[in-house]
Every structure is written in C-alpha cells, then in structure tokens.
Amino acid sequence: PWLVDILFDAQTSGGLLISVPSSKVEALLERLRKRGVEAALIGEVTQEHRGEIEVRP
C-alpha cells in the first residue's frame, strides 16, 4: 500500500482520514454517523494538479 503522512496535530489524537470514491461518500457518512462517529467530507482528490496536496485552514 502507498501511504503519505499529510498532517500531524496532537489535538486530534485518534483522528482518522478516510479516502473513498465520491460515489460512496454519503453511504459511508451515514453509516459512521449511525454508529455515533462524528464524520464530515473535507475535500476531494482530483487530477488537476497531480502529485500536489493543498491544505487549507
């Protein structure tokens, strides 16, 4: 598997970033929320700037 460390913040200890196909986002969010997991869509992967990661505050 190919892994990349993107962000580190001690305040989010235990946080998890999940990447899924856009067609499965709503179903995943619904399943997580039904189980009491706070979850949100925070971005998308595009081919516009391959190899670049843009992180906004």
Number of C-alpha atoms within 10 A of each C-alpha: 2 3 5 5 5 9 7 9 7 7 7 8 8 6 9 7 10 7 11 10 8 10 8 10 13 12 9 15 15 13 12 14 12 10 8 9 11 9 15 13 12 6 10 9 12 10 7 7 9 8 7 9 10 7 8 5 2
